[in-house]
Amino acid sequence: MASKRIRHRVEHTRNKHSRAVFRDGTIVIRLAKNLTRMEQEEHISDLLRRMTRQILEDEQMKLIDPFRPLLEGSESLTVRTATGKAYHFTLRAGEKTRARRNSRGWTVTISPHIRRRALHAFLWDLLSSAEERRVRMLVHEVNDLQYCFPLRKIRLKFASSQWGSCSPKKIIMLNSALLFVPPSVLKYVIVHELAHLKHCNHSKTYWNTVGKGMPRYKMAREILKEYRLPSI
């Protein structure tokens, strides 16, 4: 594992703390200000070692990155969710970024000024809009059957750092990437967030509430750990 070399570069910043990020195949080490030469070398060595280990561990996981071919130059792509539903995306150049829905999916016109990150988010938004009603109905079905908790709103959107969330205003967010995991795993995340409507922690009582909604949730939780999210 330690023998694999990954490209890296060092940036000097005015931040109080050093950190590292992995972007476009390169580890970027951002050094804090006012470090001595020896401290810089220690920070670089430590961050490079830890980030390399994390990258190698991530490579063993299943990356949910359905739009990668379009971001790398492909003009068309069919994306298939875990339920078997297929959506076809066709990209073409234009003056303004917009999408036109058709029977198979979308024709997406791409502005020459759009950035890769913005295009990635735009494609996820299209998919989320198509699947949100189904997922919303599924959340209500699970809640009505198991809990009957008061619930204000359900949102389906892509996030690069979390599978779901539950706000104090009783708004549940589910990550659109869950469209590509087994149905049992999606249900686990739904139950996980619904349980937070009653318990805003991860106490034993909270997990008992999760178990009420899904007795075999631990199996689904372990499967979820096999997946990772792409950066956007």
N, C-alpha and C positions, 0 to 999 in steps of 0.2 A: 504493500500500500504506500509506504513512504517513498518508494522509488519513482513514482510517477511525478513528472515535473509539469507544472501548469504555469503559463505565462503570468507575469505580474509586473506592476509598475508602482512607483511610490509618488505620492502627492503630498506637498507640505501645505498645511492649512492653518487657520487661526482658531481652530476648535480647541476646547479644553481637554478632549480625550481622543486618543487614536482609535481608528476603527478600520475595518476592511469590508469591501463588498465584492461580489463576483458579477461582472458585467461583460457580455459579449466575449466570453471565453477567457477573460483576463481577471486576475485578482488585483483589485485596486486598493492599495494600502494608503490610508489618509492619516498622516502623522499629525499629532497635536503640536501646538506651538511651544516654544521655549524648551525644547528637549536638548539635552547634551548629545554629543555624537554617540556616546555609548548607549544612552537611553534610546536613541533612534534605532540603533542596531538591534537592541533587545526587543523593541516594539515590532520591528519588521519581522524578526525571526519568529516571535510568538504568534503574531497575527497570521503570518504565512503558513505556519504549521497548523494552526487551528482551522483556518479557512480551507486548506487543502484536505484535511481530514473530513470536514463537513461536506465538501464537494464530492469526495469519493464515496461517502456514505449515501449522499443523495443519488449518485449514479446507480445505486442498487435498487432505488425505488422507482415506482411507475410515475413518470412525469405526465401530467394532464396538460397537453399543449396542442390542441387540435388545429389551431390556425397557423402553426409554424410554417407549413409550405407556402401559404399566401404571403407571409411576412418575408419569406426568402425568395420571392419572385414568381411563384406560380400564379397563373391567371384564373384558375378555377379549382374548386375543391368541394368534395362531398363530405360533410361531417355527420357522423352517425352517433347518436347518444346511446346510453346503456339500455334504453327501452327498445332500441332498434329504429327509432325515428331518424330519417335522413333529411338533411338540409344541404342544398347545393348553393355555393357562393361563386359568383363570377365577378371578377374585377376588371374594370376598364378605366382608362384615363379620362379625365374631364376637368372642367374649371372649378367645380365645387364638389366636396365630398357629400354624397347622399346615397340612399339605397332605395331601390324599387322592388317591392315584393312580387313574386310570381308563384306559380303553382308548385315549384320545386324548392324555392328558397328566396334568394335575393340576387339582383344585379346591383353591384356596388360601384358607383362612380367615384374615383379617387382624385382628389386635388393634387397637383404637383407639389404643393407646399405642405401636405400632411406629413407629420412625423410618424415613425414606426410605432412609437408608444401610443399615439392617438389612434392609429389604424387598428392596433391590437384591441384597444378598449372599445372602439366602434363595432368591431366584429362580435365581441362578447356581448355587447348591448343588444345587437340584433337577435342573437340566439336567445338571450335572456327574455326578450320581449315575446318571443314565440312560445317559450316554455313556461312563462310565469303563471299563467292561469292554471295549468295542470298542477304545478307544484303547490300553488296556493290552495287548490282544492284538496290536495293530499294532506297538507298541514291541518286544514280544518277537519278533515276526516279523522286523522289521528287524535287531534285535540278533543273532538266531540265524542269519540269512542272511549278514550282513556282518561281525560282530565276535565274538560269543560272549563278551562281557565279563560278569563277575559283576555281577549287578544284584539289589538287595535289595527295592526297592519302587518302584511307580509311582503317582503321584497326579495327578488331574485336578482343578484348582480355578481359580477366577478370581483374577487379580491385576491391579492397576492399573498396575504398574510394570515388569513383565518378562514375556517370552514363555515362559520356562522356566528351570529351574535344576537343578543336579546337586550334591548334598551329598557331603562326604567319607564319609558312611555309605552311599554308593551308592544314594541315594534320588533319583529323578528326578521333578520336578514340571513338568507341562505346563499352560499357561494354557487354561482352558476357552474363551476367545475364539478359540482356534485352530480351534474347530469351525466357524467362519464364514469361514475362508480356504481357498483352493484346496488339494486334497490334496497337491500337490507341496510347498507351503509348510509344511504340517503335517509332512510327512516330513523336510523340511530341519531344522526345530526338533528333531525327534526325533533325527536324526543328530547335530546340533550338541551336544545334551546327552549322548548316548551317548559321543561322542568325549571328553567331559570325564571319563568314567570312567577314562580312561587318561592324559589330559593335563589338569591343572588350570590351564591357561593358554590363550593364543591364539597360540602360537608357530607357526612354519612347519610343524613336525612335527605339531602339532595339526590344522592345516588340511589337511595331507596325509591325516590319518586321516578327517577329514570327507569329503574327496574320494573316499576309498576306498568309503565308504558311499553317496555320492551324487555322481557325477562332475560333474554340471551344477548343483551346489548354488548357484553364484553367481547364476544366474538366479532361483532361488527366493528367495534372500536379498534381491535387489533388489525383488521383488514384495512381500515382507514389509514393506519400508520404506514402502510405500504405505498401510499400515494404521496406525491408532492405537487405543489403549485408552481406554475411558471412565473417569472417576473414579468412585469408589464411597464 
